[in-house]
Amino acid sequence: MNVITSAPTPLSIADLDTINDSPKTKRVLLLKPRGFCAGVVRAVDIVKIALDTFGAPIYVRKEIVHNSYVVNDLAEKGAIFVNELDEVPEGARVIYSAHGVSPAVRADAKARGLKVIDATCPLVTKVHVEAIKFAKQGYSLVLVGHRDHEEVEGTQGEAPDVTQVVSTLEEVDALVVPDPEKVAYLTQTTLSLDEAKYMIEALKKKFPNIHGPHAQDICYATENRQVAVKNVAHGADLVLVVGSKNSSNSNRLVEVSKNLDTNSYLIDTADAINPEWLDGVNTVAVTAGASAPEVLVKDVVEYLQGMGYGDVNEVEVMPENVRFGLPPEIVQAIASAPRV
């Protein structure tokens, strides 16, 4: 979805070197794909439909997605965000966030008689299913990810007795498992591609017979946004990533840019831009994490235009047309709603 008011001029990857050789013009390179992924669209839609169908309040465990603008907007509409289920009245309706939950949370919800709507991203559910499969087959499980992230907590909770979380190469080196010939690995869906590559290589070196998922766990949207930055960063003096500080995939976009020696900052909104960042900068690339709405990107572009960056070029690195269906609880609610 694109809500930039004045349509940006399309630009191909091949054109980047050409504009860099042209006289210095202040311009914005608007990366595509950017912003909301299919899992985020689905999760936000679930909350909105639940509010419209069942009425407020609707409780949501944790932030539905890691973006303060989205969370505040839904709170204004009647969603109540809680950290744990004991904050939800017995028998009330609660939505699980896109990051997923552990079986212990599901058991707690059942014991409290809560009406559950599951907004877990299907790609996170895939990792949960893999964890259950490996555990049932007797593997020790290594989960590559950030242990304080909700997604990692949920995945680890599927097989807590056999799962170890590793975040650094040093932690891989220190791993001890009952049987080095019976080890499997999974990854958090929002890791840096390079970070995951190095960690998996280290695991394979330590455990030559380690098993992994049939397809990588890093989600398509995380990969696509990182690939877009990799393709465009060399043609920019600065990369601005729209996203909240607790958004893992947004932070990884900043890291990807910096690893390519292009300065980059994570900003929640246009108000967070420091004008000093633009000193001596002719080309600003703008992207957004998978949980950041397009309206915030629009505000950033308009700010930059006000600072003299008159040329706005949209660089589409690859098409992205993924869609996820709604959970049965929401489908049934829509079907049973009275016809107007």
C-alpha positions as CSV (number, residue, x, y, z in Angstrom):
1,M,0.0,0.0,0.0
2,N,1.3,3.5,-0.9
3,V,-0.2,6.7,0.5
4,I,2.5,9.1,-0.4
5,T,0.5,12.0,-1.7
6,S,2.6,13.0,-4.7
7,A,3.5,9.9,-6.5
8,P,7.2,9.2,-6.4
9,T,9.1,8.6,-9.6
10,P,9.9,4.9,-10.2
11,L,13.7,4.1,-10.3
12,S,15.4,0.8,-11.0
13,I,18.4,-0.5,-9.2
14,A,20.5,0.0,-12.4
15,D,19.6,3.7,-12.4
16,L,21.2,4.3,-9.0
17,D,24.8,4.6,-10.3
18,T,23.6,7.0,-13.0
19,I,22.0,9.4,-10.5
20,N,25.0,9.2,-8.3
21,D,27.2,10.4,-11.2
22,S,24.8,13.3,-11.9
23,P,25.1,16.7,-10.4
24,K,24.4,16.6,-6.7
25,T,20.6,16.9,-6.1
26,K,18.9,16.4,-2.8
27,R,16.8,13.3,-3.3
28,V,14.9,10.6,-1.4
29,L,15.1,7.0,-2.4
30,L,12.0,5.3,-1.1
31,L,12.6,1.6,-0.8
32,K,10.1,-1.0,-1.8
33,P,9.1,-3.4,-0.3
34,R,8.8,-1.6,3.0
35,G,6.5,-1.4,6.0
36,F,3.6,-3.8,6.9
37,C,4.1,-7.4,6.1
38,A,1.3,-9.9,5.7
39,G,1.5,-11.1,9.3
40,V,1.2,-7.6,10.7
41,V,-1.7,-6.7,8.3
42,R,-3.4,-9.9,9.6
43,A,-2.8,-9.1,13.3
44,V,-3.9,-5.5,13.1
45,D,-7.0,-6.5,11.1
46,I,-7.9,-9.1,13.7
47,V,-7.9,-6.5,16.5
48,K,-10.0,-4.1,14.4
49,I,-12.5,-6.7,13.3
50,A,-12.8,-8.0,16.9
51,L,-13.5,-4.5,18.2
52,D,-16.1,-3.9,15.4
53,T,-17.7,-7.3,15.9
54,F,-17.6,-7.9,19.7
55,G,-17.2,-4.3,20.9
56,A,-14.7,-2.9,23.4
57,P,-13.0,-3.8,25.5
58,I,-10.9,-6.4,23.7
59,Y,-7.8,-7.4,25.6
60,V,-4.5,-8.0,23.8
61,R,-1.6,-9.9,25.4
62,K,1.6,-7.9,24.8
63,E,1.8,-5.4,21.9
64,I,0.0,-6.8,19.0
65,V,3.0,-5.8,16.8
66,H,6.1,-3.9,17.9
67,N,5.1,-0.4,16.8
68,S,4.0,2.3,19.2
69,Y,1.9,4.2,16.7
70,V,-0.1,1.1,15.8
71,V,-0.6,0.1,19.5
72,N,-1.7,3.6,20.5
73,D,-4.2,3.8,17.6
74,L,-5.7,0.4,18.6
75,A,-5.8,1.5,22.3
76,E,-7.8,4.5,21.3
77,K,-10.3,2.2,19.5
78,G,-10.8,0.2,22.7
79,A,-8.1,-2.4,22.8
80,I,-6.5,-3.0,26.2
81,F,-2.9,-4.2,26.1
82,V,-1.7,-6.3,29.0
83,N,1.6,-7.9,29.8
84,E,0.1,-11.2,31.3
85,L,-3.2,-13.0,31.3
86,D,-3.8,-12.4,35.0
87,E,-4.6,-8.8,34.1
88,V,-7.5,-10.0,32.0
89,P,-10.9,-10.6,33.7
90,E,-12.0,-14.2,33.8
91,G,-14.2,-15.1,30.8
92,A,-13.1,-12.0,28.8
93,R,-11.9,-12.1,25.2
94,V,-8.2,-11.9,24.6
95,I,-6.0,-11.8,21.5
96,Y,-2.5,-13.2,21.3
97,S,0.0,-11.0,19.6
98,A,1.6,-11.7,16.2
99,H,4.8,-13.0,18.0
100,G,3.1,-16.1,19.4
101,V,2.8,-17.6,22.9
102,S,4.0,-20.7,24.7
103,P,1.8,-23.7,25.6
104,A,1.9,-22.5,29.2
105,V,0.1,-19.3,28.2
106,R,-2.5,-21.2,26.3
107,A,-3.1,-23.4,29.3
108,D,-3.5,-20.4,31.6
109,A,-6.0,-18.9,29.2
110,K,-8.0,-22.1,29.2
111,A,-8.0,-22.3,33.0
112,R,-9.3,-18.7,33.3
113,G,-12.0,-19.4,30.8
114,L,-10.8,-16.7,28.4
115,K,-12.2,-16.4,24.8
116,V,-9.0,-16.6,22.8
117,I,-8.4,-15.2,19.3
118,D,-4.9,-16.2,18.0
119,A,-3.2,-13.5,15.9
120,T,0.2,-15.4,15.8
121,C,1.9,-14.9,12.5
122,P,1.6,-18.2,10.5
123,L,5.4,-18.0,9.9
124,V,6.0,-18.0,13.6
125,T,3.6,-20.9,14.0
126,K,5.8,-22.7,11.5
127,V,8.7,-22.4,13.8
128,H,6.7,-23.6,16.8
129,V,5.6,-26.7,14.8
130,E,9.2,-27.4,13.9
131,A,10.2,-27.1,17.6
132,I,7.6,-29.6,18.6
133,K,8.6,-32.0,15.8
134,F,12.3,-32.0,16.7
135,A,11.6,-32.4,20.4
136,K,9.3,-35.4,19.8
137,Q,12.1,-37.0,17.7
138,G,14.5,-36.7,20.7
139,Y,16.7,-33.8,19.5
140,S,18.4,-31.2,21.6
141,L,17.2,-27.9,20.2
142,V,19.2,-24.8,19.7
143,L,17.2,-21.7,19.1
144,V,19.1,-18.8,17.5
145,G,17.6,-15.5,18.6
146,H,17.3,-12.8,21.2
147,R,16.2,-14.4,24.4
148,D,14.3,-11.4,25.7
149,H,12.1,-11.3,22.5
150,E,8.5,-12.5,22.9
151,E,8.8,-14.7,19.8
152,V,11.7,-16.5,21.2
153,E,10.0,-17.0,24.6
154,G,7.0,-18.5,22.8
155,T,9.1,-20.9,20.7
156,Q,11.3,-22.0,23.6
157,G,8.1,-22.7,25.5
158,E,7.1,-25.4,23.1
159,A,10.0,-27.6,24.3
160,P,11.6,-25.8,27.3
161,D,13.4,-28.9,28.7
162,V,15.5,-29.5,25.5
163,T,15.8,-26.0,24.1
164,Q,18.8,-23.6,24.5
165,V,18.8,-20.1,23.2
166,V,22.0,-18.7,21.7
167,S,22.5,-15.1,20.6
168,T,26.3,-14.9,20.1
169,L,29.1,-17.0,18.6
170,E,30.6,-17.3,22.1
171,E,27.3,-18.9,23.3
172,V,27.5,-21.4,20.4
173,D,31.0,-22.3,21.4
174,A,29.9,-22.9,25.0
175,L,27.0,-25.1,24.2
176,V,26.8,-28.5,25.9
177,V,24.2,-31.1,24.8
178,P,23.5,-34.7,25.9
179,D,24.2,-36.1,22.5
180,P,26.2,-34.0,19.9
181,E,24.9,-36.4,17.2
182,K,21.2,-35.5,18.0
183,V,21.0,-31.7,17.7
184,A,18.7,-29.5,15.7
185,Y,18.5,-25.7,15.2
186,L,15.8,-23.1,14.6
187,T,16.0,-19.3,14.3
188,Q,13.9,-16.3,15.2
189,T,12.0,-15.1,12.2
190,T,13.3,-11.5,12.4
191,L,17.1,-12.0,12.5
192,S,19.6,-10.4,10.2
193,L,20.3,-12.7,7.3
194,D,24.1,-12.3,7.9
195,E,23.7,-12.8,11.6
196,A,21.8,-16.0,11.1
197,K,24.3,-17.2,8.5
198,Y,27.3,-16.9,10.8
199,M,25.5,-18.5,13.7
200,I,24.3,-21.4,11.7
201,E,27.8,-21.9,10.2
202,A,29.2,-22.0,13.7
203,L,26.6,-24.5,14.8
204,K,27.4,-26.7,11.9
205,K,31.1,-26.5,12.7
206,K,30.5,-27.5,16.3
207,F,27.9,-30.2,15.5
208,P,28.6,-31.5,11.9
209,N,25.4,-33.6,11.9
210,I,23.1,-30.9,13.1
211,H,19.6,-30.8,11.6
212,G,17.7,-27.7,10.6
213,P,14.3,-26.7,9.1
214,H,13.6,-27.7,5.5
215,A,13.1,-24.0,4.7
216,Q,14.8,-21.1,6.6
217,D,12.9,-19.7,9.5
218,I,13.7,-16.0,8.7
219,C,10.5,-14.7,7.2
220,Y,10.1,-13.4,3.7
221,A,9.4,-9.8,4.8
222,T,12.5,-9.6,7.0
223,E,14.6,-11.0,4.2
224,N,13.0,-8.7,1.5
225,R,13.5,-5.5,3.5
226,Q,17.1,-6.4,4.3
227,V,17.8,-7.2,0.6
228,A,16.3,-3.9,-0.4
229,V,18.6,-2.0,2.0
230,K,21.6,-4.0,0.7
231,N,20.8,-3.1,-2.9
232,V,20.2,0.6,-2.2
233,A,22.5,1.6,0.7
234,H,25.5,2.1,-1.6
235,G,23.6,4.7,-3.5
236,A,22.6,6.7,-0.4
237,D,24.5,9.0,2.1
238,L,22.0,8.1,4.9
239,V,19.4,5.4,5.5
240,L,16.4,6.2,7.7
241,V,14.4,3.2,9.0
242,V,10.9,3.9,10.3
243,G,10.1,1.6,13.2
244,S,10.0,1.4,17.0
245,K,13.0,0.6,19.2
246,N,11.5,-2.7,20.3
247,S,11.0,-3.9,16.7
248,S,13.7,-6.6,16.0
249,N,13.4,-6.5,12.2
250,S,13.6,-2.7,12.2
251,N,16.8,-2.7,14.2
252,R,18.2,-5.3,11.8
253,L,17.7,-2.9,8.9
254,V,19.8,-0.3,10.6
255,E,22.5,-2.9,11.2
256,V,22.5,-4.0,7.6
257,S,23.0,-0.4,6.5
258,K,25.8,0.3,8.9
259,N,27.5,-2.9,8.0
260,L,27.7,-1.5,4.5
261,D,29.3,1.7,5.8
262,T,26.2,3.8,5.2
263,N,25.0,5.8,8.2
264,S,21.6,4.8,9.4
265,Y,19.1,5.7,12.2
266,L,15.9,4.1,13.5
267,I,13.1,6.6,13.9
268,D,9.6,6.1,15.3
269,T,8.3,9.2,13.5
270,A,9.5,12.2,11.5
271,D,9.7,14.2,14.7
272,A,12.7,12.0,15.7
273,I,14.8,13.2,12.8
274,N,17.8,15.3,13.9
275,P,18.4,18.0,11.3
276,E,22.1,17.6,11.9
277,W,22.0,14.1,10.4
278,L,21.3,15.7,7.1
279,D,24.4,17.9,7.0
280,G,26.3,17.2,3.8
281,V,23.7,14.5,2.8
282,N,22.4,14.6,-0.7
283,T,20.6,11.2,-1.0
284,V,18.5,9.8,1.8
285,A,17.1,6.3,1.5
286,V,13.9,5.7,3.5
287,T,12.5,2.3,4.5
288,A,10.3,0.9,7.2
289,G,10.2,-2.2,9.4
290,A,7.5,-4.8,8.9
291,S,5.4,-3.4,11.7
292,A,5.6,0.3,10.7
293,P,2.5,1.8,8.9
294,E,2.9,3.7,5.7
295,V,1.4,6.9,7.1
296,L,4.6,7.3,9.1
297,V,6.7,6.9,6.0
298,K,4.6,9.6,4.3
299,D,5.3,11.9,7.2
300,V,9.1,11.3,6.9
301,V,9.1,11.9,3.2
302,E,7.1,15.1,3.6
303,Y,9.6,16.3,6.3
304,L,12.5,15.6,3.9
305,Q,10.8,17.4,1.1
306,G,10.4,20.4,3.5
307,M,14.2,20.2,4.1
308,G,14.9,20.5,0.3
309,Y,14.8,16.9,-0.8
310,G,12.6,17.6,-3.7
311,D,13.2,14.5,-5.9
312,V,11.5,11.4,-4.5
313,N,12.3,8.2,-6.3
314,E,10.7,4.8,-5.4
315,V,13.1,1.9,-5.9
316,E,11.3,-1.4,-6.1
317,V,13.9,-4.2,-5.5
318,M,11.4,-7.0,-5.7
319,P,7.6,-7.5,-5.8
320,E,5.8,-8.7,-2.6
321,N,2.3,-10.0,-2.8
322,V,1.9,-12.3,0.2
323,R,-1.4,-12.6,2.0
324,F,-2.5,-14.6,5.1
325,G,-6.0,-15.7,5.9
326,L,-7.8,-14.7,9.1
327,P,-8.1,-17.2,12.0
328,P,-11.3,-19.3,12.3
329,E,-12.5,-17.3,15.4
330,I,-12.7,-14.1,13.3
331,V,-14.0,-15.8,10.1
332,Q,-16.9,-17.3,12.2
333,A,-17.6,-14.0,13.9
334,I,-17.8,-12.2,10.5
335,A,-20.1,-15.0,9.1
336,S,-22.4,-14.8,12.1
337,A,-22.6,-11.0,12.2
338,P,-26.1,-9.6,11.3
339,R,-26.4,-8.4,7.8
340,V,-27.0,-4.7,7.4
